[in-house]
Amino acid sequence: MMNKNRGFRKFGVGFILFWSLIPIYWVINTSFQTDAQISDVPSHLIPPTPGWANYKALLIGNGELQGMIRRSTINIFIECISATVITVVLASLASYAFARMEFKGRKFLLFIVVMTMAFPTYTTLIPMYRIMAMVHLVNTYLGIILCYVSGFLPLATWILYTYMQSLPSAIEEAGSVDGASRMQIFRLIVLPLTIPAIASTAVITFLFAWAQFIFPLVLASDQSTQPLTVIVAAIQGRHVVPYSLLSTAGVIALSVPAVIALLTNRFIVSGLINGSVK
Amino acid sequence: MKKKIDLLPYFLVSPLIVFIIFLALTPAFFTTIAAFFKVQPLNPPTHFSGLQNFRDIFSSAEVVSSFGNTLLYILIGVTLSTILGIFFAVVLQRKFKGRSILIAVLILPWALPGVVEGILWTGIWDANTGVLNSVLKSLHVISHYQVFLGQNKFLTILAIEVVQVWQITPLSAILILAVLQNIPDDLYEAATIDGSNSRKSFRHITMPLIRPGIAIAVVQAIIATLNIFDQPYILNGAASTANSLAMETYAVSFTNLNFGQGYALSLLITIFTLFVSVVVAKFIYKKVEY
């Protein structure tokens, strides 16, 4: 029986590795091939003449394509980092109140937070566009960032709330004996203890923001604010761009979230579990 | 003695509440109301139209077929992601060398944007250069390259949904694993002493006890598959063979600029999502006691 179990695990481990990595390996593989090589039958399992030609063609030079990729890479960083910072700051303030203070309406407000977490994207997509158009925030960083923050705040608050609630109540008592104000207790005691959950929230928010497509597609109709995801989809839609360049653009767009996920997987896992198990 | 209202907590939650009111509740309210209005920027005025938007969407062949397509996406996606999720979670149940690296690799697909995943899988499904065709031909399963996307409706939906399954399964696995790890080891030990084998233990101990985890995984899979957009948008483009409800909502609103119908569709999706989530959660989610 022991042997059978070990066989099962070996198969399982192999399957998970194959399933998760093959598509990623394949896009990296094609990004180092010429279009002629990509079209060869059978496909090349490793690049026959690996080189940086595709990467140079996409990133270096003053052509329209290179400009779009560079601009949208800057945009996606601006939008993701801003949205993450604002979300984490606002969510930690709110979750401190929810987790460590008693006030009228607390339960009701928490219920609203959880309820908005269940809204599908499409509940808010069209009105969000119309609200942003009304206040002239279409095609601005601010419009996209506000939209992201509103989408991610409920989950972020929930993750931080469940974590702060699990902290022992003795910490405030120790602080108040020393005469510290509640905001001092928050800054000097609660916040440092919450760092693991803050890390989870920040990483998850950043990855969600990086993956956004339909909201920026709707809210940014010109290239000045379009993030990388929208540009990658746009060049895919133009059939003149060959798959060699397209797969290279894909590799560029996945490198950041992939590296983050590999480095911070512990935080992601604990955050996802805290955020979902209600 | 008059009790002073403590303002600090309200001050702390106010930014969150402002965001929720203006950018979640107001839009949701707007969607609910405007679904019953004729809203066409190119064809004013906007006026109350009762159930006309709903009648219109149900008489549109594209919308009706997108309902069927979405049902297929949900069915395939929920089934595959749940089965794979349980399998991955069971593989990761006990500690072994390299387990934490395997978890890191496992969540990788979850972290990538749907658009990029569409690009990745183009390299696999493509009819001229795809690696799947190459492999199948080398193995003599097929004699010439096949078209997976855009021709046969069921095959197209299956191929697109596999890409989404690739994205959402890590979350299912993690959610189920979290519950799995709470099962005390002595339950398995006692079962082994009583002569149970690993298959029996899986059926009689693991499966009943991971129900809450499966419930949450199923609900998140339903919500994700119901809203599928990025993957078909990239893999199948504007071709209507495999249009999802979400793509149809986008097309109706932003291509046809018929916002009223878009609102009506959004409202239906929202109600359906909330309904299914509650029902599924109630049905599968039973408190377990060890």
Contacts between the chains, C-beta under 8 A, distances in Angstrom:
chain1	res1	chain2	res2	distance
A	1	B	197	6.3
A	1	B	198	6.5
A	4	B	198	6.9
A	5	B	198	5.9
A	8	B	91	7.6
A	8	B	198	7.8
A	9	B	91	6.1
A	9	B	96	6.8
A	12	B	87	6.8
A	12	B	88	7.4
A	12	B	90	7.4
A	12	B	91	3.2
A	13	B	91	6.5
A	13	B	98	7.6
A	13	B	102	6.1
A	15	B	87	7.8
A	15	B	91	7.8
A	16	B	88	5.9
A	16	B	91	6.5
A	16	B	102	6.0
A	16	B	105	6.8
A	16	B	106	5.6
A	17	B	102	7.3
A	17	B	105	6.2
A	19	B	84	7.8
A	19	B	166	7.4
A	20	B	105	5.1
A	20	B	106	5.9
A	20	B	108	5.4
A	20	B	109	5.7
A	20	B	170	7.9
A	21	B	105	6.4
A	21	B	108	7.5
A	23	B	109	7.6
A	23	B	117	7.5
A	23	B	120	4.5
A	23	B	121	6.0
A	23	B	123	7.6
A	23	B	124	6.2
A	23	B	166	6.8
A	24	B	108	6.9
A	24	B	109	7.9
A	24	B	120	6.7
A	26	B	120	7.0
A	26	B	123	5.1
A	26	B	124	6.3
A	26	B	131	5.7
A	27	B	119	6.7
A	27	B	120	4.6
A	27	B	123	5.7
A	30	B	123	5.4
A	38	B	129	5.1
A	39	B	128	6.6
A	39	B	129	5.3
A	41	B	134	6.5
A	41	B	137	7.3
A	41	B	145	7.9
A	42	B	134	4.3
A	42	B	135	7.8
A	42	B	137	6.7
A	42	B	138	5.3
A	43	B	129	7.0
A	43	B	130	7.9
A	43	B	131	4.9
A	43	B	134	3.9
A	43	B	135	7.9
A	90	B	15	4.6
A	90	B	16	5.7
A	90	B	19	7.3
A	91	B	16	7.0
A	93	B	12	4.6
A	93	B	13	7.6
A	93	B	15	6.9
A	93	B	16	7.8
A	94	B	12	5.9
A	94	B	13	4.5
A	94	B	15	7.1
A	94	B	16	4.0
A	96	B	12	6.1
A	97	B	8	7.4
A	97	B	9	3.9
A	97	B	10	7.8
A	97	B	12	3.8
A	97	B	13	5.0
A	98	B	13	6.9
A	101	B	6	7.4
A	101	B	8	7.1
A	101	B	9	4.4
A	101	B	12	7.9
A	103	B	6	6.2
A	103	B	9	4.1
A	103	B	10	6.6
A	106	B	9	7.3
A	109	B	13	6.2
A	109	B	17	6.6
A	112	B	17	7.9
A	112	B	20	6.2
A	112	B	25	7.7
A	113	B	16	7.2
A	113	B	20	6.9
A	116	B	20	5.6
A	116	B	24	4.5
A	116	B	25	7.3
A	118	B	223	7.9
A	118	B	273	7.3
A	118	B	274	6.3
A	118	B	277	6.2
A	119	B	24	6.4
A	119	B	28	6.4
A	119	B	270	6.8
A	120	B	223	6.2
A	120	B	226	6.7
A	120	B	227	5.4
A	120	B	269	5.8
A	120	B	270	5.7
A	120	B	273	4.7
A	121	B	227	5.4
A	121	B	246	7.6
A	122	B	227	6.6
A	122	B	246	6.2
A	122	B	249	5.6
A	122	B	265	7.5
A	122	B	266	4.4
A	122	B	269	5.1
A	122	B	270	6.9
A	123	B	27	6.8
A	123	B	28	5.1
A	123	B	31	5.8
A	123	B	266	5.9
A	123	B	267	7.9
A	123	B	269	7.6
A	123	B	270	4.5
A	124	B	23	7.2
A	124	B	24	6.2
A	124	B	27	4.0
A	124	B	28	6.4
A	124	B	31	7.4
A	125	B	249	7.6
A	125	B	250	8.0
A	125	B	253	7.8
A	125	B	266	6.9
A	126	B	31	6.9
A	126	B	249	8.0
A	126	B	253	5.2
A	126	B	259	5.9
A	126	B	262	5.1
A	126	B	263	6.1
A	126	B	266	6.3
A	127	B	26	7.2
A	127	B	27	3.6
A	127	B	28	7.8
A	127	B	30	4.0
A	127	B	31	5.6
A	127	B	34	7.5
A	127	B	263	7.9
A	128	B	23	6.7
A	128	B	27	5.4
A	129	B	254	8.0
A	130	B	30	7.6
A	130	B	259	7.4
A	131	B	22	7.7
A	131	B	23	7.4
A	131	B	26	7.2
A	131	B	27	6.7
A	131	B	30	7.9
A	146	B	19	7.9
A	146	B	23	6.6
A	147	B	23	6.9
A	149	B	19	6.2
A	149	B	23	8.0
A	150	B	19	4.7
A	150	B	20	7.3
A	150	B	22	7.6
A	150	B	23	3.3
A	150	B	24	5.8
A	153	B	16	5.7
A	153	B	19	5.3
A	153	B	20	7.2
A	154	B	20	7.0
A	154	B	24	7.6
A	157	B	16	6.0
A	182	B	8	6.2
A	183	B	8	7.7
A	207	B	111	5.1
A	210	B	113	6.3
A	211	B	111	7.9
A	211	B	112	7.1
A	211	B	113	3.9
A	211	B	114	6.5
A	212	B	113	7.6
A	213	B	113	6.6
A	213	B	114	6.2
A	213	B	115	5.1
A	213	B	229	7.3
A	213	B	230	4.9
A	213	B	233	7.8
A	214	B	229	5.5
A	214	B	230	7.3
A	214	B	246	7.7
A	214	B	250	6.9
A	218	B	250	8.0
A	218	B	254	6.5
A	229	B	113	5.0
A	229	B	115	4.7
A	229	B	116	7.2
A	230	B	115	8.0
A	232	B	115	5.6
A	232	B	116	6.6
A	232	B	119	6.6
A	233	B	115	5.0
A	233	B	118	7.9
A	233	B	230	8.0
A	233	B	233	6.9
A	233	B	234	6.1
A	236	B	118	7.6
A	236	B	119	6.4
A	236	B	122	8.0
A	236	B	234	5.9
A	237	B	237	6.9
A	243	B	122	7.1
A	243	B	123	7.1
A	243	B	126	7.5
A	243	B	129	6.5
A	246	B	119	6.0
A	246	B	122	7.6
A	247	B	119	6.5
A	247	B	123	6.1
A	249	B	119	7.4
A	250	B	116	5.1
A	250	B	119	3.8
A	250	B	120	6.1
A	253	B	113	6.5
A	253	B	115	7.5
A	253	B	116	4.8
A	253	B	119	8.0
A	254	B	112	5.1
A	254	B	113	7.5
A	254	B	116	4.8
A	254	B	120	7.6
A	257	B	111	4.5
A	257	B	112	5.6
A	257	B	113	7.1
A	258	B	108	6.1
A	258	B	111	6.6
A	258	B	112	6.7
A	260	B	111	6.9
A	261	B	104	7.2
A	261	B	107	5.8
A	261	B	108	5.5
A	261	B	110	7.6
A	261	B	111	3.6
A	262	B	104	5.2
A	262	B	105	7.9
A	262	B	108	6.9
A	265	B	100	7.7
A	265	B	103	6.0
A	265	B	104	4.0
A	265	B	107	5.6
A	266	B	100	7.6
A	268	B	107	5.9
A	268	B	111	7.4
A	269	B	103	6.5
A	269	B	107	6.8
A	269	B	174	5.6
A	272	B	171	6.3
A	272	B	174	5.6
A	272	B	175	7.3
A	273	B	174	6.6
A	273	B	175	7.0
A	273	B	178	4.5
A	276	B	171	7.9
A	276	B	175	5.8
A	276	B	216	5.5
A	276	B	220	6.9
A	277	B	175	7.5
A	277	B	178	6.7
A	277	B	216	6.6
